[in-house]
Amino acid sequence: MRNALDKASEQVGVVELYKAVAAGGKRGAAAEFERIKKNFRNELGRNIRAGEDGKELKRRLIEAGLLPGKQSEKPLGDLFLKALQPKTPREAPDALYGAWPTDQLIKFRKGFDEGDQRFRSTRERIDKELARRANEPAEEPLLVSPPRQLDRSPGARTQTVLPPKRTAATEDVMDDISRILKGESPQVISMVGATTKATGNVIYAREDARDHDQTMLRNGISRELGDKSYRWEDSYGSGSTKLGAGAFGTVLREPNRGNAVKRGEVGALEADLIHRIGNVDLGPKLLAAQIDGDSPYNKKTKIGRIAMTVVPGSPIGSKEPDKEINGVKVADAYWIARADLHRMGIAHNDMHIDNVLIDRKGVARFVDMGLAQGSPKAALAEAMGAFMTPRGATATRGSEAEGGGDWQVIRWNGSGGRLLKSYEYRLKRGAAPGEIEAARKELEKRAPVLARIVDNKAAVQYAMKKDGFSLDDIATVIDHGIRSPMETYNQGVWARMSNEQAEQYISILYEGVV
């Protein structure tokens, strides 16, 4: 086993780690490996890559006892964490969650059910990191947002651009951490984009943005959109703040205009989709873009930068599906926006609770189009992917297609996904009529728009059968995983379906949703 583990070196990947685990011959190791791998993949929001991702997975496997070795494996972002180390000895930040802003980490933590043992280790790691921060000296207060600007363009559905931020001192953040550690529910502490002043985290993001821009200028820019004289350097200058980070790169907010600038793996497709949804007030408005490739789906890493307005409102986060904002239930706002997006022939492919924002008028909009696809078939796959496959049907997938449908929507409470899953699960396994009726009534009461869409699903299936698609074909459409490559929509049932048919099925599914 030691030889197999030694082979998993600097560029360690999933396959090498699996071989090392299998070499140990431990009973149940393969299932435990898959559980840990799935949890980590869900946290990343993408596939696990060789290198730093692999090292973190290796550390988790050692921690779980599936691999021999010390538990002090080199963590992700080691150089960054070393730069943040204070002069006086303190407990080091968590390898994965140490770089997260506190408010985002709290909201992410609230998304896990306490009784779900699959994510026990994740919950414990987050709680430990929050406890570490609670013992740190207090930081500076959160910034107050710039003055609100209004969108007075013709046909604008709402006033847009800058969300009002709450002014909250770090003591409020620490109070929320204390509530979590005691098992209580924390309050929502900030609106989207709130962050601390120039901490090491923000300074690192600014330096990373500056390096990114220098690389872009050195390698050349293949395409520009929007304002070609845009002042990109403002977003990493003094006063800029960090809005978010992920596998794609970083997002910074400018100190004066308040716009958001995203840098990293972006391409013309993402810029085009941002432009399209911004024009109909479903997301940020595109201001400028510079890119060196067509799309991040080209398999080769493309780098670029996009400037856009900041979307108003706060993420769904831990909001209950039936919480009303200006008379609109949160889950209803989510599904109305989802219907609008899919009718445009766009699949978001990452529609989790922090990528859908709801403003004070009860209007939902999308952020982070990095994984989106512009295709009626992809939109249909995401739309139908919220449901369970028909009983007795078998789904078949083409090469490189992923399964599981839209696993993002059903895992969260605020979207109404858990209500949907509860109802459909009872229906599919043939539960007692009273149990099914109770789940249905709860769905109708707490997420009426979603209940309407569930009813429309039967009409979609009927239309597909009339067009010659079998029950197994319908199951394949439902099972087709979000983030599957575009090539997969030329295979199997998708090859026999036209874009026009996909648009028709989407229209039927969202009939009556306005």
C-alpha positions in Angstrom: 0.0 0.0 0.0 2.9 2.4 0.8 4.2 2.0 -2.8 0.8 2.8 -4.2 0.5 5.9 -1.9 4.0 7.1 -2.9 3.0 7.1 -6.5 0.3 9.6 -5.6 2.8 12.5 -5.4 2.8 16.1 -6.5 0.2 15.7 -9.2 -1.9 13.4 -7.2 -5.3 12.7 -8.7 -8.5 10.8 -7.9 -7.5 7.6 -9.8 -4.1 7.4 -8.0 -5.8 7.9 -4.6 -8.4 5.3 -5.3 -5.7 2.7 -6.2 -3.9 3.6 -3.0 -7.0 3.0 -1.0 -7.9 -0.2 -2.8 -4.4 -1.5 -2.2 -5.1 -1.4 1.6 -7.9 -4.0 1.3 -9.9 -2.4 4.1 -13.5 -3.6 4.1 -15.9 -0.9 3.0 -13.1 1.4 1.9 -14.4 1.8 -1.7 -17.8 3.0 -0.5 -16.2 5.4 2.1 -13.9 6.7 -0.6 -16.8 7.5 -2.9 -18.6 9.2 -0.1 -15.7 11.5 0.8 -15.0 12.2 -2.9 -18.6 13.1 -3.6 -18.8 15.5 -0.6 -15.6 17.2 -1.7 -16.7 17.5 -5.3 -20.0 19.1 -4.1 -18.1 21.6 -2.0 -15.9 22.5 -5.0 -18.8 22.7 -7.4 -16.8 21.0 -10.1 -14.7 17.9 -10.7 -11.7 17.2 -8.5 -8.5 18.1 -10.3 -5.0 16.7 -10.0 -2.6 18.8 -7.9 -3.9 20.9 -5.0 -7.4 19.4 -5.1 -5.9 15.9 -5.0 -3.7 16.8 -2.0 -6.8 18.0 -0.1 -8.7 14.8 -1.0 -5.6 12.8 0.1 -5.6 14.6 3.4 -9.3 13.8 4.0 -8.6 10.1 3.2 -5.8 10.0 5.7 -8.0 11.7 8.3 -10.7 9.0 7.6 -8.1 6.2 8.1 -8.3 5.0 4.5 -4.7 5.9 3.8 -1.7 5.8 6.2 0.3 8.9 6.9 0.3 12.0 9.0 -2.8 14.2 9.2 -0.7 17.3 8.6 -0.8 17.0 4.8 0.1 20.2 3.0 -3.2 22.0 2.7 -4.7 23.9 -0.2 -3.4 27.4 -0.5 -0.4 26.8 1.7 1.6 29.8 0.5 -1.4 32.0 0.9 -2.1 30.8 4.4 1.6 31.2 5.3 1.4 34.8 4.2 -1.6 35.4 6.5 0.2 33.9 9.6 0.5 36.6 12.3 3.7 37.2 14.2 2.2 35.7 17.4 1.4 31.9 17.2 -2.2 31.2 16.5 -4.2 28.3 15.2 -3.8 28.0 11.4 -7.0 28.6 9.3 -8.7 25.5 7.9 -7.1 24.3 4.6 -10.3 24.6 2.6 -12.5 27.1 4.5 -9.9 29.4 5.9 -10.1 31.7 2.9 -13.9 32.1 3.0 -15.4 35.3 4.2 -17.1 34.7 7.5 -20.6 35.6 6.4 -20.4 33.3 3.4 -19.1 30.5 5.6 -22.0 30.9 8.0 -24.6 30.8 5.2 -22.9 27.7 3.8 -22.9 26.0 7.2 -26.6 26.6 7.6 -27.4 24.7 4.5 -26.5 21.3 6.1 -29.1 19.2 8.0 -27.7 18.4 11.5 -29.0 14.9 11.2 -27.3 14.1 7.8 -24.3 12.0 8.7 -22.9 12.2 5.2 -21.7 15.7 5.9 -20.7 15.3 9.5 -17.0 15.8 8.9 -17.7 18.9 6.8 -19.9 20.4 9.5 -17.2 19.7 12.1 -14.5 21.4 10.0 -16.6 24.5 9.4 -17.5 24.7 13.1 -13.8 24.4 14.1 -12.9 27.2 11.6 -15.7 29.4 13.0 -14.5 28.7 16.6 -11.0 29.7 15.5 -12.2 33.0 14.2 -14.3 33.6 17.3 -11.0 33.5 19.3 -9.2 35.9 17.0 -9.0 39.6 17.8 -11.9 41.6 16.3 -11.4 42.9 12.9 -12.6 46.3 11.5 -16.3 46.8 10.9 -18.0 46.0 7.6 -18.0 48.7 5.0 -21.0 50.8 4.2 -22.1 50.5 0.6 -21.8 53.5 -1.8 -24.9 55.5 -2.5 -27.6 53.5 -4.3 -27.9 54.1 -8.0 -31.1 53.5 -9.9 -31.7 51.9 -13.3 -33.9 54.3 -15.2 -33.6 52.6 -18.5 -36.9 52.1 -20.5 -38.7 48.9 -19.6 -36.6 48.2 -16.5 -38.5 45.8 -14.3 -37.1 47.1 -11.0 -34.6 49.6 -9.8 -31.2 47.9 -10.0 -27.4 48.0 -9.8 -26.3 48.5 -6.2 -27.9 46.7 -3.2 -28.0 48.5 0.1 -25.6 46.8 2.5 -26.3 46.5 6.2 -23.7 48.2 8.4 -22.7 45.6 11.0 -19.6 45.5 13.2 -17.5 42.4 13.5 -19.1 41.9 17.0 -22.3 41.0 15.2 -20.5 38.4 13.1 -19.0 36.9 16.3 -22.4 36.7 17.8 -23.6 34.7 14.9 -20.7 32.4 15.2 -21.5 31.9 18.9 -25.1 31.0 17.9 -24.0 28.4 15.5 -21.6 26.8 18.0 -24.5 26.6 20.5 -26.7 25.0 17.9 -28.9 28.0 17.5 -29.9 29.7 14.2 -27.8 32.8 13.3 -29.3 35.8 11.8 -28.6 37.0 8.2 -25.7 39.3 8.8 -25.2 41.0 5.5 -26.4 41.6 2.0 -24.5 40.2 -1.0 -21.1 41.6 -1.5 -20.5 42.6 2.1 -16.9 42.1 3.2 -14.4 43.4 5.6 -11.8 46.1 4.9 -8.4 45.3 3.5 -7.7 42.0 5.3 -5.0 39.6 4.0 -7.7 37.8 2.1 -8.7 41.0 0.2 -5.0 42.1 -0.3 -4.2 38.7 -1.8 -7.2 38.9 -4.2 -6.1 42.4 -5.3 -2.6 41.1 -6.0 -4.0 38.1 -7.9 -6.1 40.4 -10.0 -3.1 42.6 -10.9 -1.1 39.5 -11.9 -4.0 38.2 -13.9 -4.2 41.5 -15.9 -0.5 41.5 -16.6 -0.7 38.0 -17.9 -3.7 38.9 -20.1 -1.9 41.9 -21.6 1.2 39.9 -22.2 -0.6 37.0 -23.9 -3.0 39.2 -25.9 -6.7 39.7 -26.0 -8.7 38.0 -28.8 -12.1 39.7 -28.2 -13.6 42.7 -26.5 -17.2 43.5 -25.7 -18.9 46.6 -24.3 -16.9 49.6 -23.1 -13.4 49.2 -24.6 -11.9 52.0 -22.5 -13.0 50.5 -19.2 -10.6 51.2 -16.2 -9.9 47.6 -15.1 -7.3 48.7 -12.6 -9.9 50.4 -10.3 -11.1 47.0 -9.2 -7.8 46.1 -7.5 -6.9 49.6 -6.3 -7.2 51.0 -2.8 -10.7 50.6 -1.4 -11.6 47.6 -3.6 -13.2 44.7 -1.8 -13.5 41.0 -2.5 -17.0 39.7 -3.4 -16.2 36.0 -4.0 -13.7 33.4 -5.2 -13.8 29.9 -6.6 -12.4 27.6 -9.2 -13.1 30.2 -11.8 -10.9 32.9 -10.2 -11.9 36.0 -8.2 -14.5 38.7 -8.1 -13.6 42.2 -6.8 -15.9 45.2 -6.3 -14.7 48.7 -7.3 -14.6 51.3 -4.5 -16.2 54.1 -6.5 -18.5 52.9 -9.2 -19.4 49.8 -7.2 -19.2 47.5 -10.2 -18.1 43.8 -10.0 -15.1 42.6 -12.0 -14.6 38.8 -12.5 -11.3 37.5 -13.5 -10.3 33.9 -14.3 -11.6 31.2 -16.5 -14.2 33.2 -18.5 -15.0 33.2 -22.2 -17.2 34.8 -24.8 -20.1 32.5 -24.0 -20.3 33.6 -20.4 -20.0 37.3 -21.4 -22.7 36.8 -24.0 -25.1 35.1 -21.5 -24.5 37.8 -18.9 -25.4 40.4 -21.6 -28.6 38.5 -22.5 -29.9 38.1 -19.0 -28.9 41.6 -18.1 -31.0 43.0 -20.9 -34.1 41.4 -19.4 -33.2 42.2 -15.8 -32.6 38.5 -14.8 -29.0 39.2 -13.8 -26.1 41.7 -13.9 -25.7 44.1 -16.8 -22.6 43.5 -18.9 -20.3 46.6 -18.9 -17.1 45.4 -20.6 -15.3 42.1 -21.3 -11.9 41.1 -22.5 -11.3 37.4 -23.3 -8.8 35.2 -25.1 -11.1 32.4 -26.1 -14.7 31.5 -27.0 -15.7 29.4 -24.0 -14.5 27.7 -20.8 -16.0 24.5 -22.3 -13.1 24.3 -24.9 -11.2 22.1 -22.5 -8.2 24.4 -22.7 -8.0 26.9 -19.9 -9.1 30.4 -21.1 -8.5 33.5 -19.1 -10.4 36.7 -19.3 -12.2 39.4 -17.3 -15.8 40.7 -17.2 -17.1 43.9 -15.6 -20.7 44.0 -14.7 -23.2 45.7 -12.3 -23.8 44.2 -8.9 -27.1 42.4 -8.6 -29.5 43.8 -6.0 -30.8 41.8 -3.1 -29.6 39.0 -0.9 -29.0 35.3 -1.6 -31.7 32.8 -0.9 -29.3 31.3 1.6 -31.2 30.0 4.7 -34.5 31.7 3.9 -37.5 29.5 4.2 -39.4 28.7 0.9 -42.6 30.4 2.2 -40.9 33.5 3.6 -42.6 36.4 1.9 -40.8 39.4 0.6 -43.1 42.1 -0.6 -45.9 39.5 -0.7 -43.9 37.0 -2.8 -42.8 33.7 -1.4 -39.0 33.0 -1.8 -39.5 29.7 -3.6 -42.0 31.3 -6.0 -39.5 34.0 -6.8 -36.9 31.3 -7.5 -39.1 29.3 -9.8 -40.4 32.3 -11.7 -36.9 33.4 -12.4 -35.9 29.9 -13.3 -38.8 29.7 -15.8 -37.8 33.0 -17.4 -34.2 31.8 -17.8 -35.2 28.4 -19.3 -37.7 30.0 -21.7 -34.7 32.0 -23.0 -32.9 28.7 -23.9 -30.3 29.2 -21.1 -29.2 26.6 -18.5 -27.5 28.1 -15.5 -26.1 24.8 -14.3 -25.2 26.1 -10.8 -28.5 27.3 -9.4 -27.7 26.9 -5.8 -28.9 29.1 -2.9 -26.1 31.7 -3.2 -26.4 32.1 -6.9 -30.0 33.3 -6.8 -30.6 36.7 -5.2 -33.9 38.2 -4.2 -34.5 41.9 -3.9 -36.8 43.9 -1.6 -39.6 43.7 -4.3 -39.5 39.9 -4.3 -37.8 39.7 -7.7 -35.1 37.0 -8.1 -32.0 37.3 -10.4 -29.0 35.1 -11.2 -25.3 35.6 -10.6 -22.3 33.6 -11.6 -22.9 32.4 -15.2 -19.6 30.6 -15.4 -21.1 27.1 -16.0 -24.1 28.3 -18.0 -24.9 27.0 -21.5 -27.0 28.7 -24.2 -29.0 25.8 -25.6 -32.7 24.9 -25.5 -31.8 21.3 -24.9 -29.5 22.1 -22.0 -32.3 24.4 -20.6 -34.8 21.5 -20.9 -32.3 19.1 -19.2 -32.0 21.5 -16.2 -35.7 22.2 -16.1 -36.7 18.5 -16.1 -33.7 17.6 -14.0 -35.5 18.8 -10.9 -37.8 15.8 -11.0 -37.4 12.1 -10.3 -37.4 9.7 -13.2 -40.7 7.8 -13.9 -41.1 4.5 -12.0 -39.8 1.5 -13.9 -38.0 3.6 -16.5 -34.3 3.3 -17.2 -32.1 6.3 -18.1 -29.2 5.8 -20.5 -26.5 8.4 -21.1 -24.2 9.2 -23.9 -20.4 9.5 -23.7 -19.2 12.1 -21.2 -22.7 12.8 -20.0 -23.2 13.1 -16.2 -26.2 11.9 -14.3 -28.3 13.0 -11.4 -30.3 15.7 -13.2 -30.3 19.1 -11.5 -28.9 18.0 -8.2 -28.4 21.6 -7.1 -32.1 22.5 -6.9 -33.3 19.5 -4.8 -30.6 19.8 -2.1 -31.8 23.1 -0.7 -34.7 24.2 1.4 -35.1 27.8 0.2 -35.7 26.8 -3.4 -38.5 24.5 -2.4 -36.3 21.6 -3.6 -36.6 19.6 -0.4 -40.4 20.0 -0.5 -40.4 18.7 -4.1 -38.1 15.8 -3.2 -40.2 14.8 -0.2 -43.4 14.7 -2.3 -41.9 12.9 -5.3 -40.1 10.4 -3.2 -43.3 9.4 -1.5 -45.1 9.3 -4.8 -42.5 7.1 -6.5 -42.1 4.6 -3.7 -45.9 4.2 -3.4 -46.4 5.6 0.1 -49.7 5.5 1.9 -52.3 7.9 0.2 -52.5 10.0 3.4 -48.7 10.5 3.5 -48.6 11.5 -0.2 -51.5 13.9 0.3 -49.9 15.5 3.3 -46.6 16.1 1.3 -48.6 17.5 -1.6 -50.5 19.9 0.6 -47.3 21.2 2.2 -45.8 21.7 -1.3 -48.9 23.6 -2.5 -49.0 25.8 0.7 -45.3 26.7 0.9 -44.4 26.7 -2.8 -47.5 27.1 -5.0 -45.6 28.0 -8.2 -43.5 24.9 -7.9 -46.7 22.9 -7.3 -48.1 24.2 -10.6 -44.9 23.2 -12.4 -45.1 19.7 -10.9 -48.6 19.4 -12.4 -47.3 20.6 -15.8 -44.7 17.9 -15.8 -47.3 15.3 -16.7 -48.3 17.4 -19.7 -44.7 17.5 -20.8 -44.3 13.7 -20.6 -47.5 13.3 -22.5 -46.3 15.6 -25.3 -43.0 13.8 -25.5 -44.8 10.4 -25.8 -46.9 11.9 -28.6 -43.7 12.9 -30.4 -42.4 9.3 -30.2 -40.2 9.4 -27.1 -40.4 6.4 -24.8 -40.6 6.3 -21.0 -36.9 5.5 -21.0 -36.2 8.5 -23.2 -38.1 10.7 -20.8 -36.0 9.2 -17.9 -32.8 10.0 -19.8 -33.9 13.6 -20.3 -34.6 14.0 -16.5 -31.4 12.2 -15.5 -29.1 14.1 -17.8 -26.8 15.9 -15.4 -26.3 19.6 -15.3 -22.8 20.6 -16.5 -22.7 17.8 -19.1 -20.7 18.9 -22.1 -22.6 20.3 -25.1 -21.4 17.3 -27.2 -23.7 15.1 -25.1 -26.8 16.8 -26.6 -26.0 15.3 -30.0 -26.3 11.7 -28.6 -29.1 9.3 -27.9 -32.5 10.8 -27.2 -31.1 14.3 -27.7 -30.0 13.6 -31.2 -33.7 12.7 -32.0 -35.0 15.9 -30.4 -35.0 19.3 -32.2 -34.3 22.6 -30.4 -37.9 23.6 -31.4 -39.3 20.5 -29.5 -37.1 21.4 -26.5 -38.5 24.9 -26.5 -42.1 23.5 -26.8 -41.6 21.2 -23.8 -40.2 24.1 -21.7 -43.2 26.2 -22.6 -45.6 23.5 -21.5 -43.7 22.9 -18.2 -43.9 26.6 -17.2 -47.4 27.2 -18.5 -49.1 29.7 -16.2 -45.9 30.7 -14.5 -45.5 34.5 -14.8 
